[in-house]
Amino acid sequence: MKVFITRQIPEAGIRLLRDAGIEFTEHTEKRNLAPEELVAACKAHDALLSVGGNKLDADFLQACRHLKVIALMSAGYDNLDVATAKALGIPVGNTPGVLSNATADTAFLLMLAVSRKAFYMHKRIEKGEWGFFDPTANLGIELNGRTLGVFGLGSIGTALARKCRGAFDMEVIYHNRSRNEAAEKELGARYVSFDELLSQSDVLSVHAALTPQTEGIFNATAFGKMKPTAIFVNAARGSMHQENDLLDALRTHRIWGAGLDVTNPEPMDRNNLLLQMPNVAVLPHIGSATEEARGGMARMAAENIIAGLKGAPLPHPIG
Ligand code: DGY
């Protein structure tokens, strides 16, 4: 039994595969595989451990219907046609939960960095622009006691809300597909409509899954309903916000600032105008990039591969 791994993964996952006697091929080149390369590689293997955004759509799945299991090393599965995989009888799994803290930390870092223009200040020092102390310059805004709005209060959104309650005593409101009663009880989180989330949040942080319903949902209309003092944070998927609309909202002071760990496309062009704005902080999709989270994700993906190749139920199935 052989598994194809689309990128080099942490040793924790490799060790599990080795211990289980599973052969593997790791695509170690630092580049994305073209769709036809992925199909060709999968044809020579029995299972796929997929890292990154390779499109695993209906065409791919039809071509690779022999696969005994597909294990994503990610929480998000917007790149995979789950319905077709299920119809073809291919078990599919992902790695939720283990990256929640790391991703929430990233959102927390972004909101704080934006509120104090930290990335921009760093750039100014590098350019030799640290001048005399001016009490009217470099002013940010404080997060203490403000309202955190979470779009998608699952495990990442809840981890962020917990941090914001503890660190800044923030009030938590949220909008979700369904009510999260546990978070309401633990954090006093209040369910609100999407419009209320937009109009009441001081920091609006996106943690929902990318679906046809959420794609592009943060557009000019949405930004137009936010407070002029609001900070928009996205550590989920870049396609949920319309980048030109965000740029306009920032330029016209419709909103105060933005922190992005995800962009559309990725990587972001180095000349992107957002990178020049004082109240913007951008990171290169590092939400889950900690030793702990990535090690855990690799382990979970390997566990799914091992179970799938044995014909056993996946320990971390999608859906
Ligand atoms: C996820 O797990 O979905 C992260 O965005 C890493 O891809």
Residues whose N, C-alpha, C, O or C-beta is under 5 A from the ligand:
A	BS01	DGY	M73 S74 A75 G76 A236 S288
